[in-house]
């Protein structure tokens, strides 16, 4: 499949899949989309919950469906590096068709963060189906699998659902696929996605989440956030 590196409206880059007429991020701003959907309305929102920073639970497990270019991973690591939290972070990235290290170099996302760029380069180069520890009690597990093959038992506190849209990969947005992660969500866990389609919202509700429509990132009217209440 033909792949181009393109520059989005906020100056950050993404990968365009020409034959699908699809991009890894919004053409209205890759960085803006990731910061709005996954950082502001996902991670920052989840960290407000008392149990995340309580003395008896100083850890959080984040699972990203669609690790892709690594932008959400980088921004998460950078965000947490600036916080004075004694927090153990376990980050799991799932992607059946990984981005190449050569493409990640061309995207040059490190310019938008203050994080140690060597750490991100090591994360990008980390072998698939392995787990490594990084500074700040941050671990990364990379899984090169189909979502339906995900079988880890560790409860999930935050889901970044960043798969390609239902138009090109409808199989990833079925109730069966969504439930792979929703069924593993702990109490008060958060599920965020840029996709605001009605059938996706109804599927998440059918799976027991309280779903909110929130203002979307630049160029998109809405996004979805689901909360596991029990």
Phi and psi in degrees as a GROMACS rama.xvg file:
@    title "Ramachandran Plot"
@    xaxis  label "Phi"
@    yaxis  label "Psi"
@TYPE xy
-69.4058  134.656  UNK-2
-131.354  128.635  UNK-3
-120.63  145.759  UNK-4
-89.4244  122.957  UNK-5
-124.468  156.916  UNK-6
-99.0264  128.81  UNK-7
-89.4413  176.888  UNK-8
-63.9274  -23.7831  UNK-9
-94.9711  8.86386  UNK-10
93.8064  -11.9002  UNK-11
-85.7941  158.208  UNK-12
-104.7  161.942  UNK-13
-149.587  176.328  UNK-14
-104.326  130.799  UNK-15
-103.537  129.724  UNK-16
-95.8935  101.233  UNK-17
-61.7885  -45.7279  UNK-18
-67.672  -25.9368  UNK-19
-94.1053  -9.39461  UNK-20
51.3757  50.3398  UNK-21
-138.272  150.239  UNK-22
-123.208  158.054  UNK-23
-68.8853  -26.4226  UNK-24
-139.168  171.981  UNK-25
-65.7723  138.052  UNK-26
-69.5475  -13.8487  UNK-27
-82.4271  -1.13175  UNK-28
143.705  101.753  UNK-29
-62.7762  -47.7715  UNK-30
-65.4749  -45.3185  UNK-31
-61.4459  -40.7384  UNK-32
-63.8519  -47.4324  UNK-33
-63.4406  -42.7688  UNK-34
-65.3871  -40.1939  UNK-35
-74.2248  -50.5116  UNK-36
-74.9443  -51.651  UNK-37
-94.6927  -35.2408  UNK-38
-83.5657  -60.6612  UNK-39
-65.3093  -52.0278  UNK-40
-93.0413  -4.22623  UNK-41
-111.173  -79.0935  UNK-42
-63.7171  -53.0956  UNK-43
-60.7383  -40.249  UNK-44
-63.7899  -44.1094  UNK-45
-65.864  -36.2354  UNK-46
-68.2577  -16.2358  UNK-47
-71.2813  -21.9179  UNK-48
-66.2033  134.982  UNK-49
-60.2071  -34.3353  UNK-50
-70.6754  -21.2015  UNK-51
-69.4765  -40.6272  UNK-52
-105.029  6.44846  UNK-53
-67.0997  155.778  UNK-54
-63.2657  -26.5691  UNK-55
-90.784  0.414929  UNK-56
-151.283  73.852  UNK-57
-95.7913  53.8685  UNK-58
-153.738  158.999  UNK-59
-146.013  138.366  UNK-60
-111.473  117.912  UNK-61
-109.096  131.526  UNK-62
-119.063  127.002  UNK-63
-109.992  119.774  UNK-64
-90.557  109.546  UNK-65
100.56  61.8392  UNK-66
-58.7247  -34.0393  UNK-67
52.1676  -124.544  UNK-68
-77.6633  -12.0011  UNK-69
87.8153  5.01145  UNK-70
-61.9646  -45.5885  UNK-71
-64.2724  -38.3053  UNK-72
-61.4243  -48.9519  UNK-73
-60.9592  -47.3339  UNK-74
-65.2004  -35.7514  UNK-75
-65.4195  -46.5677  UNK-76
-62.9641  -41.8496  UNK-77
-65.5703  -44.9534  UNK-78
-60.0234  -47.2007  UNK-79
-70.6499  -27.6188  UNK-80
-67.0888  -22.5477  UNK-81
-91.5167  -6.6467  UNK-82
-96.7745  143.058  UNK-83
-91.4439  66.5259  UNK-84
-118.188  132.61  UNK-85
-86.1051  73.6761  UNK-86
-119.842  127.746  UNK-87
-87.1451  124.396  UNK-88
-116.72  122.68  UNK-89
-110.563  117.178  UNK-90
-115.135  123.817  UNK-91
-114.691  124.732  UNK-92
-112.7  127.63  UNK-93
-111.693  129.392  UNK-94
-160.022  122.523  UNK-95
-78.4299  -29.3244  UNK-96
-128.283  84.5028  UNK-97
-64.5344  152.493  UNK-98
-73.9214  143.547  UNK-99
-75.3618  154.961  UNK-100
-63.589  -31.5403  UNK-101
-63.6507  -41.4951  UNK-102
-66.7669  -40.1179  UNK-103
-62.7775  -36.4644  UNK-104
-63.5722  -43.0082  UNK-105
-65.4964  -29.8859  UNK-106
-70.64  -30.6628  UNK-107
52.0138  49.0229  UNK-108
-70.6577  -21.6074  UNK-109
-59.5668  -22.1681  UNK-110
-64.7958  -17.7267  UNK-111
-95.96  3.41596  UNK-112
-131.496  168.559  UNK-113
-103.063  2.50232  UNK-114
-69.8533  155.486  UNK-115
-61.0068  113.114  UNK-116
-64.7646  -26.1769  UNK-117
-63.5413  -35.3038  UNK-118
-63.4763  -43.6447  UNK-119
-67.273  -38.8727  UNK-120
-61.5772  -38.8332  UNK-121
-65.8219  -38.8463  UNK-122
-63.0489  -43.556  UNK-123
-63.4558  -36.3046  UNK-124
-86.8385  -5.87078  UNK-125
-60.4074  138.953  UNK-126
-63.4924  144.677  UNK-127
-72.2057  153.066  UNK-128
60.3932  40.7095  UNK-129
-138.969  165.814  UNK-130
-130.58  132.402  UNK-131
-133.357  152.352  UNK-132
-99.7547  142.897  UNK-133
-127.66  174.803  UNK-134
-59.3706  151.142  UNK-135
78.5084  26.9965  UNK-136
55.093  41.851  UNK-137
-110.606  117.881  UNK-138
-110.38  146.137  UNK-139
-125.055  125.532  UNK-140
-113.809  125.583  UNK-141
-109.389  125.838  UNK-142
-121.291  113.983  UNK-143
-94.1813  82.4416  UNK-144
-145.826  164.359  UNK-145
-72.4238  145.826  UNK-146
-54.8146  -39.4771  UNK-147
-67.1476  -12.7359  UNK-148
-90.6494  -4.88567  UNK-149
-68.9203  123.822  UNK-150
-132.031  9.23923  UNK-151
-61.0154  143.723  UNK-152
-96.2682  -13.4601  UNK-153
-61.9121  129.021  UNK-154
-57.6375  146.248  UNK-155
-106.714  130.22  UNK-156
-98.6738  -22.5418  UNK-157
-151.886  128.873  UNK-158
-113.803  123.932  UNK-159
-97.9954  107.093  UNK-160
-98.7999  97.9602  UNK-161
-124.511  37.7046  UNK-162
-71.669  164.449  UNK-163
-59.207  154.292  UNK-164
-64.3363  162.93  UNK-165
-57.5618  -25.0058  UNK-166
-62.4072  -37.9906  UNK-167
-106.189  -24.5148  UNK-168
-134.851  64.5968  UNK-169
-60.72  -26.3471  UNK-170
-65.3794  -21.3145  UNK-171
-83.9113  -7.78262  UNK-172
-113.257  11.2322  UNK-173
-74.8891  162.568  UNK-174
-59.4212  -37.9588  UNK-175
-60.7895  -46.02  UNK-176
-69.3288  -45.8288  UNK-177
-59.7841  -36.2623  UNK-178
-68.7751  -19.8105  UNK-179
-55.6159  -40.9356  UNK-180
-94.0683  -39.7494  UNK-181
-59.4624  -38.9811  UNK-182
-66.3219  -17.7221  UNK-183
-99.8805  -1.3622  UNK-184
-72.0896  136.613  UNK-185
-81.7238  172.614  UNK-186
-60.3933  135.091  UNK-187
72.5494  6.8734  UNK-188
-65.6679  155.982  UNK-189
-121.878  138.662  UNK-190
-121.068  121.048  UNK-191
-126.192  144.418  UNK-192
-152.314  150.553  UNK-193
-71.3287  -20.1929  UNK-194
-78.8318  130.818  UNK-195
-120.86  19.2256  UNK-196
-59.895  142.99  UNK-197
-60.1873  -38.8925  UNK-198
-70.5726  -30.0748  UNK-199
-69.0882  -44.2532  UNK-200
-59.485  -45.027  UNK-201
-65.9053  -36.6905  UNK-202
-63.3179  -43.1881  UNK-203
-64.7934  -38.3883  UNK-204
-65.3174  -41.3621  UNK-205
-61.703  -28.3468  UNK-206
-86.6011  3.33018  UNK-207
101.307  7.36086  UNK-208
-90.0409  146.785  UNK-209
-85.835  115.313  UNK-210
-107.194  132.587  UNK-211
-113.291  138.829  UNK-212
-89.9542  125.922  UNK-213
-120.282  157.791  UNK-214
-56.6944  137.693  UNK-215
-85.3889  176.953  UNK-216
-72.4376  175.324  UNK-217
-50.2069  131.323  UNK-218
86.8044  -1.9603  UNK-219
-134.871  132.24  UNK-220
-71.0145  -42.1127  UNK-221
-138.927  163.053  UNK-222
-139.427  175.422  UNK-223
-122.656  142.535  UNK-224
-133.49  128.59  UNK-225
-113.648  143.531  UNK-226
-120.935  130.547  UNK-227
-89.4603  110.508  UNK-228
-90.5915  -12.5974  UNK-229
